Amino acid sequence: MDKQFLQDELLLGQLLDLVKKFTIGFRADDERPAGSALRKVPSFSLPDLGDGAQDAMKVFGEQWQDYFVASPSNRYLGYVTGGTTPAALVGDWLTTALDQNPQAVKGFGDVSAAVELATIGLLRDLFGLPTFFNGGFVTGATMSTFTCLGVARQWVGAKQGYDVAKDGLQQPIPILTATPHSSAVKCLSMLGIGSRNIVKVATLPGSEAMDINDLETKITELNGDPFIIIASSGTVNTVDFDDLLAIARLRDEHGCWVHVDAAFGGFAALSPEHAHLIAGWEMADSVTVDNHKWLNVPYDSACWFIREEHLPLQIATFQNSSAPYLGDPAADFNYLNVGPENSRRLRALPAWFSLHAYGRSGYEDIVTRCIKTAFLLGSALSEDPAFELLAEVKLNVVAFTLTDAAPERINALVQRLNDRGRYFLSPTTLFGRRGLRAAFVNWQCETSQVEEIVSELHLALKELPFAPAAAPT
C-alpha cells in the first residue's frame, strides 16, 4: 500500500481539523462574494507522486477557495437555492464518514434504508401528506420527476395494453401542463415520451397558473386516451399554483395520472396563511419535493412521493432483478427496485438530523420569515420609481424589472450586481419582459435584509455606464 494512504489515515484528526477551521470560516464570512469572480479555469496536471491530503488542502487554498461563492448564505438569492442548517451539516459529514448505500431494510447488514424510510415519514408529517405515499431520496427535482413520470409512463402503457419497461413506448403519451419547470420537460426527453407530446394548456390572464376550463377542453379532445397531467405548485417566476382541488376532481372523473411539481412550493403547507395554495396535492399520484431548497439540506437532495397502490408499476419500471442474490423485488421493499439509481448516498441523514433538531416549529419559522421578507421586498420595489414588479408576490419569489428599461440594461444590472458580489440575483424573462428575481429560501433569511438589497440595487444602477432609468427616491 502507498505509504501516503497510511500517513493520511494516521493524521486524519489533524486533517479534519483543517477542514473544520475552513468550514467555520467559510460559513461565517459575511464579506465573501455571493457572485462569482472566477473568469478562467486554472489548469492542473496529475502528479506522478502525490504529497497527501495536507498538500491537497494547501493547493486548494491557493487555487480554489477564494472563488467559491457564498451560496449557503442569506445573500444568495439566485434561482431557488437554500443553505445548510447546522444540523444538516453535521448529518452530511456523518453521511460521508459512514459511506452507506441505502437499499433494503433487511438483508444488507446496515440500517441506512431504515433511516431513509423513517425520514420519509418525518417529511410526510411535516407536509401533512397521507401515509399511503411511499417516498425516497434522489439527487434533485429532476430525478424525482424522472422517477415519478417513469412510473406514470408505465401506468399509461398498462392502460394501452402493453409493458413499457419491457417493450418500449408503442404509442404517444399526451402530457397536459401549463407552465412546467424546464427539468420536467427534460425528463420527458430522457424518458422517451418526448417534449413534443406536451399538450399546452392555457394559463389564466396575467398568471402562470393553469386555466382549468381550457384543461377540460384539452381532456375532451383526447377522446378517452390515457394521459398525464403535470401540475405546478408553484412556478419558478411567479410562484403560481395550479388549482389542485379542481385537477383532483378531473382525476377522479377521467382516471388520469396527476403529478404535482412542488419542488419548493410544497413548503407552503407550513404557512397557515398560504397552506390553501397546496390544497389537493394529497390526491395526486406522485409529488416532487426538492430538499436542497427550503428544507435547507446540502446539495444534492430531493424526494419523490408516489402512491403505494402504484408500487407494482414502480417495481416494473425500476426493478434490478437480473442478479439472483438480490432476491425477489416483489417480496421485500428495496430502494434498488423503485428508483433510477443502484448506488446511492445516504441523503436522508442530513434531512433526518435537521428535522429532529428543529422540528415543525423551526421549519414553520424559516418559511414564515422567507415569505415575509419577499412581501416586504415586493412592497419596497413597487414604491420605488426605479423599479416595478413583473408579478404580484405570491409566496417567496420577487420578480421585478427596471422601469422602462431595455433588456440590455437589465442584463448589465445583473452583471454589475454579480461583480459587486454582495447579493446574487438571477435574471429572468416573464410575460415577454426581461427582469430579475430574488428567491428567499435560506434558513438565515431576515426581513432586515430588504433595505440593504434595495440599496445594493441602486448602487449597482449608479455604476452602470449609462444614466439610470429613474432617479431613486
C-alpha positions as CSV (number, residue, x, y, z in Angstrom):
1,M,0.0,0.0,0.0
2,D,1.2,3.5,-0.8
3,K,2.6,5.0,2.4
4,Q,0.6,8.2,1.8
5,F,-2.7,6.5,2.4
6,L,-1.5,5.2,5.8
7,Q,0.0,8.5,6.8
8,D,-3.2,10.4,6.0
9,E,-5.2,7.9,8.0
10,L,-2.9,8.4,11.0
11,L,-3.2,12.2,10.6
12,L,-6.9,12.2,9.9
13,G,-7.8,14.1,13.1
14,Q,-5.4,16.9,12.1
15,L,-6.7,16.9,8.5
16,L,-10.3,17.2,9.7
17,D,-9.3,20.0,12.0
18,L,-8.1,21.9,8.9
19,V,-11.4,21.2,7.2
20,K,-13.4,22.2,10.3
21,K,-11.5,25.5,10.5
22,F,-12.1,26.3,6.9
23,T,-15.8,25.3,7.1
24,I,-16.5,27.5,10.1
25,G,-14.6,30.4,8.5
26,F,-16.5,30.0,5.2
27,R,-19.9,30.0,6.8
28,A,-19.1,33.0,9.0
29,D,-17.5,35.1,6.2
30,D,-20.0,37.9,5.6
31,E,-17.6,39.5,3.1
32,R,-17.4,36.6,0.8
33,P,-19.0,37.5,-2.6
34,A,-22.3,35.9,-3.4
35,G,-21.4,36.4,-7.1
36,S,-18.7,34.5,-8.9
37,A,-15.4,36.2,-9.6
38,L,-13.8,33.3,-11.5
39,R,-13.1,34.2,-15.1
40,K,-10.7,31.4,-16.2
41,V,-10.4,27.8,-15.0
42,P,-6.9,27.1,-13.7
43,S,-5.1,24.2,-15.4
44,F,-3.6,21.3,-13.5
45,S,-1.7,18.1,-14.3
46,L,-2.0,14.9,-12.4
47,P,1.1,14.4,-10.2
48,D,3.0,11.2,-10.6
49,L,3.7,11.1,-6.9
50,G,1.1,12.6,-4.5
51,D,2.0,14.5,-1.4
52,G,-1.0,13.7,0.6
53,A,-4.2,15.4,1.8
54,Q,-2.5,18.2,3.6
55,D,-0.7,19.3,0.5
56,A,-4.0,19.0,-1.4
57,M,-5.6,21.2,1.1
58,K,-2.8,23.7,0.7
59,V,-3.2,23.8,-3.1
60,F,-7.0,24.1,-2.7
61,G,-6.4,27.1,-0.5
62,E,-4.1,28.7,-3.0
63,Q,-6.0,28.0,-6.2
64,W,-9.7,27.4,-5.5
65,Q,-11.1,28.6,-2.1
66,D,-11.3,32.3,-2.9
67,Y,-13.6,31.6,-5.8
68,F,-16.3,29.7,-4.0
69,V,-19.3,31.9,-3.7
70,A,-21.4,32.4,-0.5
71,S,-24.3,30.3,-1.8
72,P,-25.1,28.9,1.7
73,S,-25.6,32.5,2.9
74,N,-28.8,34.6,3.0
75,R,-27.2,36.9,0.4
76,Y,-27.5,34.3,-2.4
77,L,-31.0,35.0,-3.8
78,G,-30.5,33.4,-7.2
79,Y,-32.6,30.6,-8.6
80,V,-34.2,28.8,-5.5
81,T,-31.1,27.9,-3.5
82,G,-31.3,27.0,0.1
83,G,-28.5,27.0,2.6
84,T,-27.4,24.2,5.0
85,T,-28.7,24.3,8.6
86,P,-26.0,23.4,11.2
87,A,-27.7,20.1,12.0
88,A,-27.9,19.2,8.3
89,L,-24.2,19.9,8.0
90,V,-23.5,17.5,10.9
91,G,-25.6,14.9,9.2
92,D,-23.9,15.4,5.9
93,W,-20.4,15.0,7.4
94,L,-21.6,11.8,9.1
95,T,-23.1,10.6,5.8
96,T,-19.6,10.8,4.2
97,A,-17.9,9.1,7.1
98,L,-20.5,6.3,7.3
99,D,-20.5,5.8,3.5
100,Q,-23.6,3.7,3.3
101,N,-25.6,2.6,0.2
102,P,-29.3,2.5,1.3
103,Q,-31.1,-0.4,-0.4
104,A,-33.1,-2.9,1.7
105,V,-34.2,-2.7,5.3
106,K,-33.3,-6.4,5.7
107,G,-30.5,-8.5,4.3
108,F,-27.8,-5.9,3.6
109,G,-26.3,-5.6,7.1
110,D,-26.9,-1.9,7.7
111,V,-29.6,0.5,8.9
112,S,-29.4,3.1,6.2
113,A,-32.6,2.1,4.3
114,A,-34.5,2.2,7.6
115,V,-33.1,5.7,8.2
116,E,-34.4,6.7,4.8
117,L,-37.9,5.2,5.4
118,A,-38.0,7.0,8.8
119,T,-37.0,10.3,7.3
120,I,-39.7,10.0,4.6
121,G,-42.1,9.5,7.5
122,L,-40.9,12.7,9.1
123,L,-41.3,14.6,5.8
124,R,-44.9,13.2,5.3
125,D,-45.6,14.5,8.8
126,L,-44.1,17.9,8.0
127,F,-46.1,18.3,4.9
128,G,-49.3,16.6,6.1
129,L,-49.1,14.0,3.3
130,P,-51.0,10.8,3.8
131,T,-49.1,7.6,4.8
132,F,-50.2,5.9,1.5
133,F,-47.4,7.8,-0.2
134,N,-44.1,5.9,-0.4
135,G,-41.1,8.0,-0.8
136,G,-37.3,8.0,-1.4
137,F,-34.3,10.3,-1.9
138,V,-32.7,11.2,-5.2
139,T,-30.3,14.0,-6.3
140,G,-32.8,16.7,-7.1
141,A,-36.2,17.7,-8.6
142,T,-35.1,16.5,-12.0
143,M,-34.5,12.9,-10.8
144,S,-37.6,13.0,-8.6
145,T,-39.7,14.0,-11.6
146,F,-37.9,11.4,-13.7
147,T,-38.9,8.7,-11.1
148,C,-42.5,9.8,-10.9
149,L,-43.0,10.2,-14.6
150,G,-41.3,6.9,-15.2
151,V,-43.9,5.2,-13.2
152,A,-46.6,7.3,-14.9
153,R,-45.3,6.2,-18.2
154,Q,-45.7,2.5,-17.1
155,W,-49.2,3.3,-15.9
156,V,-50.2,4.7,-19.3
157,G,-48.7,1.7,-21.1
158,A,-50.7,-0.6,-18.9
159,K,-53.8,1.4,-19.8
160,Q,-52.9,1.0,-23.5
161,G,-52.3,-2.7,-23.1
162,Y,-48.6,-3.2,-23.0
163,D,-45.5,-3.1,-20.7
164,V,-43.4,0.0,-21.5
165,A,-40.4,-1.2,-19.4
166,K,-40.1,-4.4,-21.4
167,D,-41.4,-3.4,-24.8
168,G,-40.6,0.3,-25.1
169,L,-43.0,3.1,-26.0
170,Q,-45.6,1.9,-28.5
171,Q,-47.9,4.9,-28.6
172,P,-47.6,8.6,-27.9
173,I,-48.4,9.7,-24.3
174,P,-50.2,13.1,-24.0
175,I,-48.8,15.3,-21.3
176,L,-51.1,18.1,-20.2
177,T,-49.4,21.0,-18.5
178,A,-49.4,24.8,-18.5
179,T,-46.1,26.1,-17.1
180,P,-43.8,23.1,-16.5
181,H,-40.4,23.5,-15.0
182,S,-37.6,23.0,-17.5
183,S,-36.5,19.9,-15.6
184,A,-39.9,18.3,-16.3
185,V,-39.5,18.9,-20.0
186,K,-36.0,17.4,-19.8
187,C,-37.5,14.3,-18.1
188,L,-39.9,13.8,-20.9
189,S,-37.0,13.7,-23.3
190,M,-35.0,11.3,-21.1
191,L,-38.0,9.0,-20.7
192,G,-38.6,8.8,-24.5
193,I,-42.0,10.4,-24.1
194,G,-40.8,13.4,-26.0
195,S,-41.4,17.1,-25.3
196,R,-43.4,17.4,-28.4
197,N,-46.1,15.3,-26.8
198,I,-46.8,18.2,-24.4
199,V,-50.4,19.4,-24.8
200,K,-50.0,23.0,-23.8
201,V,-52.9,24.2,-21.5
202,A,-53.7,27.9,-21.5
203,T,-52.8,30.0,-18.4
204,L,-55.1,32.4,-16.5
205,P,-54.7,36.0,-17.6
206,G,-51.5,37.6,-16.1
207,S,-50.6,34.3,-14.4
208,E,-48.6,31.1,-14.9
209,A,-51.3,29.0,-13.4
210,M,-53.4,26.6,-15.4
211,D,-56.7,27.6,-16.9
212,I,-58.9,24.7,-15.7
213,N,-61.6,25.4,-18.3
214,D,-59.0,25.0,-21.0
215,L,-57.7,21.9,-19.3
216,E,-61.1,20.3,-19.5
217,T,-61.3,21.2,-23.2
218,K,-58.0,19.6,-23.9
219,I,-59.0,16.5,-22.0
220,T,-62.2,16.2,-24.1
221,E,-60.2,16.4,-27.2
222,L,-58.2,13.3,-26.2
223,N,-61.4,11.2,-26.7
224,G,-60.7,8.9,-23.7
225,D,-57.0,8.3,-24.3
226,P,-55.0,7.9,-21.1
227,F,-52.9,10.9,-20.2
228,I,-50.7,12.6,-17.6
229,I,-51.2,16.0,-16.0
230,I,-48.1,17.8,-14.7
231,A,-49.4,20.4,-12.2
232,S,-47.2,23.3,-10.9
233,S,-47.1,24.2,-7.3
234,G,-45.6,26.8,-7.6
235,T,-44.0,28.2,-10.7
236,V,-40.4,29.5,-10.7
237,N,-41.1,33.1,-11.7
238,T,-44.4,33.9,-10.0
239,V,-44.9,31.0,-7.6
240,D,-48.4,30.5,-9.1
241,F,-50.2,27.3,-8.0
242,D,-52.4,25.3,-10.3
243,D,-55.8,24.5,-8.8
244,L,-55.0,21.1,-7.4
245,L,-58.5,20.5,-6.0
246,A,-60.1,21.0,-9.4
247,I,-57.4,18.8,-11.0
248,A,-58.1,16.1,-8.4
249,R,-61.8,16.2,-9.4
250,L,-60.8,15.7,-13.0
251,R,-58.5,12.8,-12.0
252,D,-61.5,11.1,-10.4
253,E,-63.6,11.8,-13.4
254,H,-61.2,10.8,-16.2
255,G,-58.8,8.4,-14.4
256,C,-55.6,10.2,-15.4
257,W,-52.2,10.3,-13.7
258,V,-51.6,13.6,-11.8
259,H,-48.0,14.6,-11.0
260,V,-47.5,17.6,-8.7
261,D,-44.2,19.5,-9.0
262,A,-44.0,21.0,-5.6
263,A,-40.2,21.4,-5.6
264,F,-40.3,24.4,-3.2
265,G,-44.0,25.3,-3.3
266,G,-44.9,22.3,-1.2
267,F,-43.5,24.2,1.8
268,A,-46.5,26.5,1.6
269,A,-48.1,23.7,3.7
270,L,-46.1,25.1,6.7
271,S,-47.6,28.6,6.4
272,P,-51.2,28.9,7.9
273,E,-51.8,31.9,5.5
274,H,-50.7,30.1,2.4
275,A,-51.4,26.4,3.0
276,H,-54.6,26.7,0.9
277,L,-52.3,27.1,-2.2
278,I,-51.2,23.5,-1.9
279,A,-54.7,22.0,-1.0
280,G,-55.4,18.9,-3.0
281,W,-51.8,17.7,-3.5
282,E,-52.6,14.8,-1.3
283,M,-54.9,13.5,-4.0
284,A,-52.1,13.3,-6.6
285,D,-50.5,10.1,-7.9
286,S,-47.0,11.5,-7.4
287,V,-45.2,14.5,-6.0
288,T,-41.8,16.1,-6.3
289,V,-40.2,18.0,-3.4
290,D,-36.7,19.5,-3.5
291,N,-34.9,19.3,-0.2
292,H,-31.9,21.4,-1.0
293,K,-34.2,24.3,-1.4
294,W,-36.5,25.2,1.5
295,L,-35.6,22.2,3.7
296,N,-32.0,23.7,3.7
297,V,-30.0,20.5,3.5
298,P,-26.9,20.3,1.3
299,Y,-26.8,19.5,-2.4
300,D,-27.8,17.1,-3.7
301,S,-31.2,16.1,-2.2
302,A,-34.8,15.7,-3.3
303,C,-37.7,13.3,-2.7
304,W,-40.2,11.5,-4.8
305,F,-43.6,10.6,-3.3
306,I,-45.7,8.0,-5.1
307,R,-48.9,6.3,-4.0
308,E,-48.4,2.9,-2.6
309,E,-51.0,1.5,-4.9
310,H,-48.6,2.1,-7.8
311,L,-45.8,0.1,-6.2
312,P,-46.1,-2.8,-8.7
313,L,-45.8,-0.4,-11.6
314,Q,-42.8,1.3,-9.9
315,I,-41.1,-2.0,-9.4
316,A,-41.8,-3.0,-13.0
317,T,-40.2,0.3,-14.1
318,F,-37.0,0.2,-12.0
319,Q,-36.5,-3.3,-10.8
320,N,-33.0,-4.6,-10.7
321,S,-33.9,-8.3,-10.9
322,S,-31.2,-9.8,-13.1
323,A,-28.9,-10.7,-10.1
324,P,-30.3,-13.7,-8.2
325,Y,-28.5,-12.7,-5.0
326,L,-30.7,-9.6,-4.8
327,G,-33.9,-11.6,-4.1
328,D,-37.5,-11.2,-5.2
329,P,-38.3,-7.5,-5.8
330,A,-42.0,-8.0,-5.1
331,A,-41.4,-9.8,-1.8
332,D,-39.4,-7.2,0.2
333,F,-39.2,-3.4,-0.3
334,N,-35.9,-2.4,-1.6
335,Y,-34.9,1.0,-2.9
336,L,-32.8,-0.8,-5.5
337,N,-36.1,-1.6,-7.3
338,V,-38.1,1.6,-7.0
339,G,-35.7,4.3,-8.3
340,P,-33.2,5.0,-11.1
341,E,-30.0,4.6,-9.0
342,N,-28.4,1.4,-7.9
343,S,-25.7,3.2,-5.9
344,R,-26.9,6.0,-3.7
345,R,-25.6,8.2,-1.0
346,L,-27.4,8.2,2.4
347,R,-29.0,11.6,1.5
348,A,-31.7,11.0,4.1
349,L,-29.3,11.5,7.1
350,P,-28.8,15.3,6.8
351,A,-32.6,15.7,6.5
352,W,-33.2,13.5,9.5
353,F,-30.7,15.5,11.6
354,S,-32.3,18.8,10.6
355,L,-35.9,17.7,11.1
356,H,-35.1,16.3,14.5
357,A,-33.0,19.3,15.5
358,Y,-35.6,22.0,14.6
359,G,-38.9,20.2,14.3
360,R,-42.1,21.6,12.8
361,S,-41.8,24.9,14.6
362,G,-38.3,25.5,13.3
363,Y,-39.3,25.0,9.7
364,E,-42.5,27.0,10.1
365,D,-40.3,29.8,11.3
366,I,-38.0,29.5,8.2
367,V,-40.9,29.5,5.8
368,T,-42.7,32.4,7.6
369,R,-39.6,34.6,7.6
370,C,-38.8,34.0,4.0
371,I,-42.4,34.8,2.9
372,K,-42.5,37.9,5.0
373,T,-39.1,39.1,3.6
374,A,-40.3,38.5,0.0
375,F,-43.5,40.5,0.5
376,L,-41.6,43.4,2.2
377,L,-39.1,43.5,-0.8
378,G,-42.0,43.4,-3.2
379,S,-43.6,46.3,-1.4
380,A,-40.4,48.3,-1.3
381,L,-39.7,47.8,-5.1
382,S,-43.3,48.7,-6.0
383,E,-43.0,52.0,-4.2
384,D,-39.6,52.8,-5.8
385,P,-39.8,54.7,-9.1
386,A,-36.7,53.0,-10.5
387,F,-38.4,49.5,-10.3
388,E,-41.6,47.7,-11.0
389,L,-42.9,44.3,-10.2
390,L,-43.3,41.8,-13.0
391,A,-45.8,39.9,-11.0
392,E,-47.6,40.1,-7.7
393,V,-45.7,38.5,-4.9
394,K,-47.4,35.2,-4.1
395,L,-45.0,33.4,-1.7
396,N,-41.2,33.7,-1.6
397,V,-40.1,34.9,-5.0
398,V,-40.0,38.5,-6.2
399,A,-39.8,39.1,-9.9
400,F,-39.2,42.7,-11.0
401,T,-37.6,44.9,-13.6
402,L,-36.3,48.4,-14.2
403,T,-38.9,51.0,-15.1
404,D,-39.0,51.5,-18.9
405,A,-35.6,49.7,-19.4
406,A,-34.3,47.9,-22.4
407,P,-33.3,44.2,-21.9
408,E,-29.6,45.0,-22.3
409,R,-29.9,47.3,-19.4
410,I,-31.3,44.5,-17.2
411,N,-28.5,42.2,-18.3
412,A,-26.0,44.9,-17.4
413,L,-27.6,45.4,-13.9
414,V,-27.5,41.6,-13.3
415,Q,-23.8,41.6,-14.2
416,R,-23.0,44.6,-12.1
417,L,-24.7,43.1,-9.1
418,N,-22.8,39.9,-9.6
419,D,-19.5,41.9,-9.9
420,R,-20.2,43.8,-6.7
421,G,-20.7,40.4,-5.1
422,R,-22.8,41.4,-2.0
423,Y,-26.0,39.9,-3.3
424,F,-26.6,37.5,-6.2
425,L,-30.0,37.6,-8.0
426,S,-30.7,35.6,-11.2
427,P,-32.1,37.1,-14.4
428,T,-35.4,36.0,-15.9
429,T,-37.9,36.7,-18.6
430,L,-41.6,37.0,-17.6
431,F,-44.5,37.8,-19.8
432,G,-42.1,38.9,-22.5
433,R,-40.1,41.3,-20.3
434,R,-36.6,40.9,-19.1
435,G,-36.1,41.2,-15.3
436,L,-34.6,39.9,-12.1
437,R,-35.8,37.6,-9.5
438,A,-35.0,37.2,-5.8
439,A,-35.8,33.9,-4.2
440,F,-36.0,33.6,-0.4
441,V,-35.5,30.1,1.0
442,N,-32.4,30.4,3.2
443,W,-32.8,29.5,6.9
444,Q,-30.8,32.7,7.8
445,C,-33.2,35.0,5.9
446,E,-34.1,38.2,7.8
447,T,-36.6,41.0,7.0
448,S,-33.8,43.5,7.8
449,Q,-32.1,42.5,4.5
450,V,-34.7,44.3,2.4
451,E,-33.2,47.8,2.9
452,E,-29.7,46.5,2.0
453,I,-31.0,44.7,-1.1
454,V,-32.7,47.8,-2.4
455,S,-29.6,49.9,-1.6
456,E,-27.4,47.4,-3.5
457,L,-29.7,47.6,-6.5
458,H,-29.4,51.4,-6.6
459,L,-25.6,51.3,-6.1
460,A,-25.3,48.9,-9.0
461,L,-27.5,51.2,-11.1
462,K,-25.3,54.1,-10.4
463,E,-22.3,52.1,-11.5
464,L,-23.7,51.3,-14.9
465,P,-22.0,53.0,-17.9
466,F,-25.2,54.9,-18.8
467,A,-27.7,57.0,-16.9
468,P,-30.3,55.3,-14.7
469,A,-33.9,55.0,-15.9
470,A,-35.3,56.8,-12.9
471,A,-33.8,58.6,-10.0
472,P,-34.1,56.8,-6.7
473,T,-36.3,58.4,-4.1
